[in-house]
Amino acid sequence: MRRFKDEQVKTQLVSDYGMTAELYIDTGSCEVDNQVSYPLLKVYADEESEERYLEIESEGQSIQVSVKAVMSFLAMSEVEVHSESWYERNVFGRD
């Protein structure tokens, strides 16, 4: 697993079938950057509804998930997801 610092995660707008947003990695090292898919994530707008969809790759194919569903997932994770050490201190360590 590899983690990237916030300043290494970049965004840009691209004219690609309308205007899309891309999230990508830029560490300043071509050796590192070329080992990460470009772009990591892409957001498109539906032609009719303008609803936003996040495009990700799964099993070698592109799939799109509504940004609304992703935002709901991220909001839930802010509340419910904790490290193993947090659970040790706050749940299992209690008598």
Secondary structure, DSSP 8 states (H G I E B T S, - for coil): -----GGGEEEEEEESSSEEEEEEE--S-HHHHTTS-SSSEEEEE-TTT--EEEEEEETTEEEEEEHHHHHHHHHHHHHH---HHHHIIIIIT--
